[in-house]
Structure formats: structure tokens, C-alpha cells
Amino acid sequence: MGSCGTYRQEFKREAGQLASQWGVSVAQVALADTIARMAGTVELRTRLGAIGSARVAEEFLALIVAWAYEQLYHEVLAEESP
């Protein structure tokens, strides 16, 4: 197996060809490739799951979301006042 850079170059070339043949975007081909890699790699799924859980815990904590809505509320009120 080649280096990661070689893999990416080969993937980009093949993705472009497939996208042209199937009438889909390169992004759709890349998504399909990523899903296939995730399906076959427990470690990748575990790592991405942990990253996603950490992001939700940091960005969507109820207090943070409530604070963000409060800030938005104040901004809207400030824009509407004469």
C-alpha cells in the first residue's frame, strides 16, 4: 500500500472519473468513500464518535444554548428599537 498522499491523489483522480460517469459530484463520491472506510474500520468509527460526542458536550450544553438564544433575543430587540 502506498503513502497517504499517493492514496489521496489516486482517489481524487478516480473520484473525478466516477463523478463524470455517474453525473454526481466529487463530494458525493468522497462521502461514499468515507462511509465505506468507516464501515470497515472500528477504530475510525470509535474515534469519530468520541469527537462528535465531545463537540456536542461542548457546544450544545443546555446552558450554552440558552445563553446563545438570550444573546440573539437581545440583538433582535436592539435592532427593532427606535
Secondary structure, 3 states (H helix, E strand, C coil): CCCHHHHHHHHHHHHHHHHHHHCCCHHHHHHHHHHHHHHCCHHHHHHHHHHHHHHHHHHCCHHHHHHHHHHHHHHHHHHHCC
